């Protein structure tokens, strides 16, 4: 859905789910009702600049309106880059990032995942990064950075911990991505 389509989106509120906000609160979006729609989070959000139809402020608004199916039908919730700028600027300590994560939990439970998110989750399990650029070491070295970033790429024990955590989640129960216990670091050079 383009920005123009989102701007002209007509929503039938008779299809809204009144208990949806409570579900999101239970899944990690505890401060959802503190949102006053001031748009400070939107002003700091890269998703807005990228033109996604739903970004943090609009996701919160849609949840408050009970628009589960609208959000599940749109891939915007998977575009969040987890930069946490929204959380840093929120005057009400709503923590929009956690609300997006709660919405993702709903989507995972309902198998409403776009292909790009499945690939990102697989990469997260394999490397510790949702987006991982294999062979970036030379480029990093050219600009004076260590070849391996200070993340799971440089700390294989951290990757094993992340994989163990992921194997204990609902995602593992759903079987969407293979979680055999071996990541890229175990099977090839990174």
Buried (B, 14 or more C-beta within 10 A) or exposed (E): BEEEEBEEEEEEEEEBBEEBBEBBBEBBBBBBEEBEEBBBBBEBBBBBEEBBBBBBBBBBEBBBBBBBBBBBEBBBBBBBEEEBBBBEBBEEEBBBBBBBBBBBBBBBEEEBBBEEBEBBBBBBBBBBBBEBEEEBBEEBEEEEEEEBBEBBBBBBEBBBEBBEEBBEEEBBEEEBBEBEEEBBBBEEEB
